[in-house]
Amino acid sequence: MRTSDFDYELPLEYIAQTPLERRDASRLMVLNRNSGEIEHTVFKNIGDYLQKGDILVINETRVIPARLYAHKVPSGGKVEILLLRQHDVCTWEALVGGKGLTLGKKLQVEPTREGDRAPQAEIETVLNGAERIIRFSEPLELFFPKIGHTPLPPYIHTPLSNPERYQTVYARTTGSAAAPTAGLHFTPHLIEELKTRGINFAAVTLHVGLDTFAPVTEGDPKDHKIHTEWCQVTLENAEKINAAKAAGGKVVAVGTTSVRTLESAIKTGTLMPYDGPTSLYILPGYHFQIVDAMITNFHLPRSTLIMLVSAFARRERVMQAYETAKRENYRFYSFGDAMLII
């Protein structure tokens, strides 16, 4: 197995730059992972491929406005801060842009509107490359509406007029640097419609890091060190998912983040409550213990995400499905169309 096995060509015009006006109007490719059969529909019809008693597992994480602008004190030099993960109430790991951002350097965060108050900060630790540990003078959650900007993925170049379109409709727990994009296709109406069909919902949380967009650069994907992310499965939701599975329902993970959370929390065939880090790296050959079906978007080449999907549905089938998606003019990546793998 080589990293190049998960590469494919994608012309730029296939990368969706803006979300559709209606979330559930996205196209949906349905891939049978056993037969390789493919069907084409729209996302609002996803219930036609689910059964009463199945359970959809959603990731309730909410994207923080993680891009901040600041200046150095006292020189005034411009600084860009991209928050990656929170360490404690006032301390964050971040990527920084700007010169001279050395240990002890003091910063003043700039508000989005002149005259608003914003916290100060200090470089506490210098990590690899542009990564820093930054301690802020006050908890950032108090200031996010006044200082934060939504950090869209690097392949999206069109400004987002409504930042809520980069949130799922069920986003609850603040902490992600990027959206769990498979869930962007759901609407409140569709969720209620699925529930009336007897399809259940359970929630987990995984805070997505920006490393999720990083391509694997090693020739052998097994040499890649995957990012660590925080995730949680509560006792209530673990019991709900276990009960659905025991009753014969399919566990349908909404997105690769839900897949990694569920598979991180499984012990001896039973989903357990879990609260902590996961660095689970799923490659072809992995034995899935609880996930029966998956909703996902179309992922970047050479990424850990396309490798995870290939582990679930066989690399050859996934790569063929991607070529079909290109021929059928599907929209790719975060604001693109969806795939249901059953």
C-alpha positions as CSV (number, residue, x, y, z in Angstrom):
1,M,0.0,0.0,0.0
2,R,1.4,3.4,-1.1
3,T,0.1,6.9,-0.5
4,S,-0.1,7.3,-4.3
5,D,-2.8,4.6,-4.3
6,F,-5.1,7.3,-2.9
7,D,-4.3,10.0,-5.4
8,Y,-6.6,11.3,-8.1
9,E,-6.8,14.3,-10.4
10,L,-9.4,16.9,-9.7
11,P,-9.8,20.0,-11.9
12,L,-10.4,23.1,-9.8
13,E,-13.9,23.7,-11.2
14,Y,-15.1,20.6,-9.3
15,I,-14.3,22.2,-5.9
16,A,-17.5,23.7,-4.5
17,Q,-16.8,27.3,-3.4
18,T,-20.2,28.1,-1.9
19,P,-23.0,26.0,-0.3
20,L,-26.2,25.3,-2.1
21,E,-29.1,27.5,-1.0
22,R,-30.9,24.4,0.4
23,R,-28.7,22.1,2.4
24,D,-30.6,18.9,1.5
25,A,-30.7,19.7,-2.2
26,S,-27.1,18.4,-2.5
27,R,-26.7,15.4,-4.7
28,L,-26.2,12.0,-3.0
29,M,-24.2,9.1,-4.4
30,V,-25.2,5.8,-2.8
31,L,-22.4,3.2,-3.0
32,N,-23.0,-0.4,-2.1
33,R,-19.7,-1.4,-0.6
34,N,-20.3,-5.1,-1.3
35,S,-21.5,-5.1,-4.9
36,G,-20.0,-1.8,-6.0
37,E,-23.4,-0.7,-7.4
38,I,-23.9,3.0,-7.5
39,E,-27.2,5.0,-7.4
40,H,-27.6,8.8,-7.8
41,T,-30.2,10.8,-5.9
42,V,-30.5,13.9,-3.8
43,F,-29.8,14.2,-0.1
44,K,-33.4,14.8,1.0
45,N,-34.2,11.3,-0.2
46,I,-31.6,9.6,2.1
47,G,-34.4,8.1,4.1
48,D,-35.2,5.8,1.2
49,Y,-32.0,3.9,1.9
50,L,-32.4,3.6,5.6
51,Q,-34.7,1.3,7.7
52,K,-36.8,1.8,10.7
53,G,-34.6,1.1,13.7
54,D,-31.4,2.4,12.1
55,I,-29.5,5.1,14.1
56,L,-27.7,8.1,12.6
57,V,-24.8,9.2,14.7
58,I,-24.1,12.9,14.3
59,N,-21.2,15.0,15.6
60,E,-22.5,18.0,17.6
61,T,-19.3,20.0,17.5
62,R,-19.5,23.7,16.7
63,V,-16.9,25.6,14.7
64,I,-15.2,28.4,16.6
65,P,-14.4,31.7,14.8
66,A,-10.8,30.6,15.1
67,R,-9.0,33.2,12.8
68,L,-7.9,36.2,14.8
69,Y,-6.0,39.3,13.8
70,A,-3.6,41.0,16.2
71,H,-0.6,43.3,16.4
72,K,2.7,43.1,18.3
73,V,3.2,45.3,21.4
74,P,4.8,47.8,21.2
75,S,5.9,47.7,17.6
76,G,2.5,47.3,16.0
77,G,3.6,44.6,13.5
78,K,0.6,42.6,12.1
79,V,0.0,39.1,13.3
80,E,-2.5,36.4,12.2
81,I,-3.5,33.7,14.7
82,L,-5.3,30.5,13.8
83,L,-6.5,28.7,16.9
84,L,-6.1,24.9,16.7
85,R,-7.0,23.5,20.1
86,Q,-7.6,24.8,23.6
87,H,-5.3,23.7,26.4
88,D,-7.0,25.4,29.4
89,V,-9.3,28.4,30.0
90,C,-6.9,31.0,28.6
91,T,-4.3,29.0,26.7
92,W,-4.5,27.8,23.1
93,E,-2.3,26.0,20.6
94,A,-2.3,28.1,17.4
95,L,-0.7,28.7,14.0
96,V,0.7,32.2,13.7
97,G,1.6,34.4,10.7
98,G,4.1,37.2,11.2
99,K,7.7,37.9,12.0
100,G,9.5,37.8,15.3
101,L,6.9,35.8,17.2
102,T,9.3,34.5,19.7
103,L,9.0,33.4,23.4
104,G,7.5,36.1,25.5
105,K,6.3,38.3,22.6
106,K,3.2,40.3,23.7
107,L,0.2,40.8,21.3
108,Q,-2.9,42.8,21.2
109,V,-5.9,41.1,19.6
110,E,-7.8,43.4,17.3
111,P,-11.6,43.6,17.4
112,T,-13.7,43.3,14.3
113,R,-15.3,46.6,15.1
114,E,-13.3,49.7,16.1
115,G,-13.8,50.7,19.7
116,D,-14.7,47.2,21.1
117,R,-12.5,45.7,23.8
118,A,-10.2,42.7,23.0
119,P,-7.8,40.6,25.1
120,Q,-4.0,40.8,25.1
121,A,-1.9,37.7,24.6
122,E,1.7,36.4,25.1
123,I,3.7,33.7,23.3
124,E,4.2,31.1,26.0
125,T,5.9,28.3,24.0
126,V,7.5,28.1,20.6
127,L,6.6,24.8,18.9
128,N,7.5,23.4,15.5
129,G,7.3,25.8,12.5
130,A,4.5,28.3,12.9
131,E,2.9,26.6,15.9
132,R,2.8,28.4,19.2
133,I,1.2,28.1,22.6
134,I,-0.5,31.4,23.3
135,R,-1.8,32.6,26.7
136,F,-4.6,35.1,26.5
137,S,-5.4,37.6,29.2
138,E,-9.0,36.5,29.4
139,P,-11.1,33.5,28.2
140,L,-11.6,33.9,24.4
141,E,-15.1,32.6,24.5
142,L,-16.2,35.9,26.0
143,F,-14.8,37.7,22.9
144,F,-15.4,35.4,19.9
145,P,-18.4,37.5,18.5
146,K,-16.2,40.6,18.6
147,I,-12.8,39.2,17.5
148,G,-13.3,36.0,15.6
149,H,-13.5,35.2,11.9
150,T,-14.6,31.8,10.4
151,P,-11.6,29.8,9.2
152,L,-12.7,28.3,5.9
153,P,-10.7,25.5,4.4
154,P,-7.7,26.6,2.2
155,Y,-9.3,25.4,-1.0
156,I,-12.3,27.7,-0.6
157,H,-11.6,31.2,-1.9
158,T,-15.1,32.7,-2.0
159,P,-16.0,34.6,1.2
160,L,-19.0,33.2,3.1
161,S,-21.8,35.7,3.5
162,N,-23.4,33.8,6.3
163,P,-21.0,32.0,8.7
164,E,-23.8,29.7,9.9
165,R,-23.6,27.9,6.6
166,Y,-20.3,26.4,7.8
167,Q,-22.1,25.0,10.9
168,T,-24.4,22.0,11.0
169,V,-28.0,22.8,12.1
170,Y,-27.3,20.6,15.2
171,A,-24.0,22.2,16.2
172,R,-23.9,22.5,20.0
173,T,-20.5,22.1,21.6
174,T,-18.0,24.8,20.7
175,G,-14.4,23.7,19.9
176,S,-13.8,22.8,16.2
177,A,-11.4,24.5,13.9
178,A,-13.3,23.0,10.9
179,A,-16.8,21.8,10.3
180,P,-17.8,18.1,10.2
181,T,-19.0,18.7,6.7
182,A,-21.0,15.5,6.1
183,G,-23.6,16.9,8.5
184,L,-24.0,20.2,6.6
185,H,-26.6,18.5,4.3
186,F,-29.2,18.0,7.1
187,T,-32.0,20.4,7.8
188,P,-34.4,20.4,10.8
189,H,-37.2,19.4,8.5
190,L,-35.3,16.4,7.2
191,I,-34.3,15.3,10.7
192,E,-37.9,15.4,11.8
193,E,-39.0,13.5,8.7
194,L,-36.4,10.7,9.3
195,K,-37.6,10.5,13.0
196,T,-41.2,10.0,11.9
197,R,-40.0,7.0,9.8
198,G,-38.6,5.4,12.9
199,I,-35.0,6.3,12.2
200,N,-33.1,7.2,15.4
201,F,-30.5,9.8,16.2
202,A,-27.6,9.9,18.6
203,A,-24.9,12.5,19.2
204,V,-21.2,12.3,19.8
205,T,-18.6,15.1,19.8
206,L,-15.3,15.3,18.1
207,H,-13.5,18.7,17.8
208,V,-12.0,18.8,14.3
209,G,-8.5,20.1,13.9
210,L,-7.1,21.8,10.8
211,D,-4.7,18.9,10.3
212,T,-7.6,17.1,8.8
213,F,-6.9,19.0,5.5
214,A,-3.2,18.1,5.5
215,P,-2.2,15.6,2.7
216,V,-0.1,12.6,3.7
217,T,3.4,13.3,2.4
218,E,5.1,10.0,3.3
219,G,5.4,7.4,0.6
220,D,4.0,4.8,2.9
221,P,0.8,6.0,4.7
222,K,1.7,3.9,7.7
223,D,4.6,6.3,8.4
224,H,2.2,9.3,8.7
225,K,1.6,10.6,12.2
226,I,-2.1,11.4,12.4
227,H,-3.4,14.4,14.4
228,T,-4.9,14.0,17.8
229,E,-8.4,15.3,18.4
230,W,-10.7,15.4,21.5
231,C,-13.9,13.4,21.4
232,Q,-16.7,12.3,23.6
233,V,-19.4,9.7,23.8
234,T,-21.8,10.1,26.7
235,L,-23.3,7.2,28.6
236,E,-26.8,8.1,27.4
237,N,-25.8,8.0,23.7
238,A,-23.6,4.9,24.1
239,E,-26.6,3.1,25.5
240,K,-28.9,4.4,22.7
241,I,-26.5,3.2,20.0
242,N,-25.8,-0.2,21.6
243,A,-29.6,-0.7,21.9
244,A,-30.2,0.1,18.3
245,K,-27.4,-2.2,17.2
246,A,-28.6,-5.0,19.5
247,A,-32.1,-4.7,17.9
248,G,-30.8,-5.2,14.4
249,G,-30.5,-1.6,13.4
250,K,-27.6,-0.2,11.4
251,V,-25.3,2.3,13.0
252,V,-24.9,5.0,10.4
253,A,-22.0,7.4,11.1
254,V,-22.5,10.9,9.8
255,G,-19.0,11.8,8.7
256,T,-15.5,10.5,9.3
257,T,-15.4,12.3,12.6
258,S,-18.3,10.3,13.9
259,V,-16.6,7.1,12.6
260,R,-13.4,7.8,14.4
261,T,-15.3,8.7,17.6
262,L,-17.3,5.5,17.6
263,E,-14.5,3.3,16.8
264,S,-12.3,4.9,19.5
265,A,-14.9,4.2,22.1
266,I,-15.6,0.5,21.4
267,K,-14.4,-2.1,23.8
268,T,-14.9,-5.9,23.2
269,G,-17.8,-5.2,20.9
270,T,-19.6,-2.7,23.1
271,L,-19.7,1.1,22.8
272,M,-18.5,2.6,26.0
273,P,-18.7,6.2,27.4
274,Y,-15.5,8.0,26.4
275,D,-14.1,11.5,27.0
276,G,-10.6,12.2,25.8
277,P,-8.1,12.3,22.9
278,T,-8.2,10.0,19.9
279,S,-5.4,9.5,17.4
280,L,-7.1,6.5,15.7
281,Y,-5.7,6.2,12.2
282,I,-7.9,4.0,10.0
283,L,-6.3,2.5,6.9
284,P,-7.4,-0.4,4.6
285,G,-7.2,-3.6,6.6
286,Y,-8.9,-2.0,9.6
287,H,-11.7,-4.1,11.1
288,F,-14.7,-1.9,11.8
289,Q,-16.4,-2.9,15.1
290,I,-19.6,-0.8,15.2
291,V,-20.1,1.3,12.1
292,D,-22.4,-0.3,9.5
293,A,-22.9,2.5,7.1
294,M,-21.4,6.0,6.5
295,I,-22.4,9.4,5.2
296,T,-19.5,11.3,3.9
297,N,-18.4,14.0,1.4
298,F,-15.8,13.7,-1.3
299,H,-12.4,14.1,0.2
300,L,-9.0,15.4,-0.9
301,P,-6.6,13.1,-2.6
302,R,-3.8,11.6,-0.4
303,S,-5.7,12.5,2.7
304,T,-6.3,10.4,5.8
305,L,-10.0,10.8,5.2
306,I,-10.1,9.2,1.7
307,M,-7.9,6.4,3.3
308,L,-10.6,5.9,6.0
309,V,-13.4,5.7,3.5
310,S,-11.3,3.3,1.4
311,A,-10.9,1.1,4.5
312,F,-14.6,1.0,4.8
313,A,-15.6,0.4,1.2
314,R,-12.4,-1.0,-0.5
315,R,-9.9,1.3,-2.2
316,E,-10.8,0.2,-5.7
317,R,-14.5,0.8,-5.2
318,V,-13.9,4.2,-3.7
319,M,-11.5,5.4,-6.4
320,Q,-14.0,4.1,-9.1
321,A,-16.8,6.0,-7.3
322,Y,-14.7,9.2,-7.4
323,E,-14.2,8.9,-11.1
324,T,-17.9,8.4,-11.5
325,A,-18.5,11.5,-9.5
326,K,-16.3,13.5,-11.8
327,R,-18.0,12.2,-14.9
328,E,-21.4,13.0,-13.3
329,N,-20.2,16.5,-12.3
330,Y,-20.6,16.1,-8.6
331,R,-19.4,19.0,-6.4
332,F,-16.3,18.1,-4.2
333,Y,-15.0,18.8,-0.7
334,S,-16.6,20.8,2.2
335,F,-19.5,22.5,0.4
336,G,-19.9,19.7,-2.1
337,D,-22.2,16.7,-2.5
338,A,-22.4,13.6,-0.4
339,M,-22.0,9.9,-0.5
340,L,-23.8,7.2,1.4
341,I,-21.9,4.0,1.8
342,I,-24.1,1.0,2.7
